[in-house]
Amino acid sequence: MPIPGPAAILGSIIPLLFFDVIVVALRFYARRQRRQTLQIDDWLIVIALVLVFGLAAILFYGIDVKALGYAAPPMPEMRARSEVTASDWSIVTARKACVGKMA
């Protein structure tokens, strides 16, 4: 499965952010038109919108530093190994890391 490039990721983030802002604004507009007071769910929606913007900022940063949307460079020590050997190497490395912290 191919890795989606930065353009595909941006193409999905930006319209969804725009859609989120429009929906929240329409929610507040509808409350205003019906002359209803704002309830806790309205304020929780605003908090959720802020968190969505935070997530989008992290995604934008990941694209900016080329950590998201780009293929990872191959690890030279893993190229010639089979999957079983590579998983064994991972297990041995994890054990060494754990033993080093316990000592």
N, C-alpha and C positions, 0 to 999 in steps of 0.2 A: 504494500500500500504506500503510495507516494506521500511524502511529507508536504503538508500545505505550506505554501510560501507566505512571505510577509504580506503580499497583496491580498491573498485570500483571507488571512487572519484579520487584517484591517477592514476588508470588505464585509466581514461579519460583525466586527466590534462596533464600528461607527454607526451603521443603520440601527443596530439594536439600542445603542445609547440614545440616539435621536428618538426612537420609538418609546423608550422608557420615559424620557422627559415629557413627551407629548401625552402619554397616558396618565402620568401623575398630574400634569397640569389640567387635563380634562376632568380628572377626579375632583380636584379642588374647585374647578369651575362649576361642576355639577352640584357640589355641596353649596356653593355660593348662590346658584340659581334657585335652589330649593329652600334657601334660607335655613339650612341646617348647621348646627354647630359642629366644629371639628372634633372628632372622637380620637381615641387612642390609636385606632387602626390607621387613621390618616397620618399621624405623626410617625408611626412605625414604617409606613410606606416611604416617608421622606428619609428615614434612617436607612432603609433598604436601598434607596436610590443613591445615597451618599456612598454606601458600601459597594454598589455596582460601579460607581465612578472610581473608587479605589482599586477595584479589580481591573478595570480598564487601564488605569495608570500603570499597574504592574505589567499588564500585557504590552502596553506601549513601550515600557522600559525594556522588557525582554526582547522585543523586536529591535529596539535601538541598539542594544549591546550584542545583537546577533545570537542570543541564546534561545530565541523562539522563532520558529519558521525556517531555520536553516539546518541542514544535515550536520550531525556531529562528525568531527574528524575521526577516522578509524584509529583504534588503539593498536600500535605496532605489535605489542606482545600478544594480542588476541587474534591476529590475522590468520595464522597458520594452524591454530588449534581447532579441534572439533568442539561441538556444543558440550559434550560430556566433559572434556578436558577443561573447557572454559568454566563450566559450573564448578568443577572440582577446585580450580584455581581460586574462584570466588569464595568458596567455603573455607579453604585453607587461609586465605587472606583475612577473612572475617574472624576466624579463630585466633589468628596472630594478633589482630587488633584488640580483641576482647582480653586475651591473656596479658597483653601489654598494659591494659588499663587496670587489670586486677592486681598486678604486682606492685 
